[in-house]
């Protein structure tokens, strides 16, 4: 039996100075995880989400929890990261030995089996790691062939095989020095303060897209699809935003993504509200069309369960789902790994937050593999879709520089 204890603490100094291996940072909540009390391999297949939930639940049943804070994220927490493709290995849940957390303005620390959290609150003395620029190391599919894949997707859409297909590409880089996780997370959180900044098992990024949040049977989600660049010129930037809102092509792409979220949440909610029209979600380098959902669950449905039900949304797969996934399998010619899949955390009550792992990279030492994708619909131009992926890649490239 594991003993889990959570106590309130004063706001600590920068926890990132200690390079925590597990990180979740959002506007309202922060979780930093150290060590591993439990690791759950979720395996493969469409049931990997339910399998992971069952194994986490079984561990919780044999645990003694003393939580004096009792807010979402306190007590035992599992950091979760799943693969996009059900056939791929790599889906994992990790319960840290120590979690330093924040819920709104309340800080706390959770320990498992008496783990000593004292070193976490003192300088590590490691200093800054040397920094070198990222250098291009190749891609699973060259740009020219990716353009051809987009053209093939448009032809399939014109022929009626699908309405929308999201095609992704990877971008491998290397450096003469090891990439510094602490610095990457600091850059991402500073540049994208409204995004979900995460680090789980070497996958790091800053995602703008909330897949699902569950807090005491209240559920939220944000569907993002349809993108446009930002401009430093205020008038030009405003013009681009208005064009995005008025774009028939981007609205069609967005509507299919929003419909996929609304369909799933409608099945589990006694009340569900959504934005009547898309709004603009604006980031440092891009803006997206966004539709927000808020509802009240009709029964107990955990954040992990709903993440599994929602994945893959129309924002990262396409529409209809099975037809889009078949085209992705034939045209992308790479394994997405955990890119464009649910990443987040869950507590013992089933509350939690999951983002879609976007604007991210798999980082291992001095090597990194970055990802970006674009939604393809009728009328999509391959050159414009390639440029969109280049803009999206800048988020991680800037953090690695």
Secondary structure, DSSP 8 states (H G I E B T S, - for coil): -EEEEEEEE---S-GGGG--SEEEE-SSEEEEEES-SEEEE--SSTTHHHHHHHHHHHHHHTEEEEESS-STT-SSEEEEE--SSTTSS--EEEE-SEEEEEETTEEEEEEETT---GGGGS------------EEEE-SS-HHHHHHHHHHHHHHHHTTS-SEEEEEEEEEEE-SS---HHHHHHHHHHH-TTSEEEEETTEEEEE--EEEEEETTEEEEEEEEEEEE--SSHHHHHHHHHHHHH-HHHHHHHHHHHHHHHHHHHHHEEEEEE-SS-EEEE-SSEEEEEEEEEEEESS---HHHHHHHH-S-TTTSEESHHHHHHHHHHHT-S--TTTTSEEEEEETTS-EEEEE--SEEEEETTEEEEEEEEEEETT--HHHHHHHHHHHHHHHHHHH-
